Amino acid sequence: MTEEKTTRELVYETNRDVKWMCKTLQRMEKTHEDFETRLRDLEGWRHTKIGEEQRMQRISAGAGGLVGGVVAVVVRVIGGW
C-alpha cells in the first residue's frame, strides 16, 4: 500500500526544499560574483600588459627612426667628401 502524506508533511517538505533551493542559489550567486571579480582583474591586467607592449613598440619605432635619420646624415656627410 502507498502511504500518502498529510498536508502538514507536504508543507513541511516543501518548506525544507525551498530553503535548500534558496541557499543553493545564494552559493551560486557568490560563486558568480567571485568569478566576475577574477575575470575583471584578468581583463585589467591584460589591458595593462597590452598598453605596456604598445608603448615599447612606439619607443622602438621612435628610436629606429632616430637612428635611421642619424645614419642618413652620416652617409650624406661621408658621401659628400
Contacts in CASP RR format, 6 or more apart in sequence:
PFRMAT RR
TARGET T0000
AUTHOR 0000-0000-0000
METHOD contacts of the structure
MODEL  1
MTEEKTTRELVYETNRDVKWMCKTLQRMEKTHEDFETRLRDLEGWRHTKI
GEEQRMQRISAGAGGLVGGVVAVVVRVIGGW
5 13 0 8 1.000
END
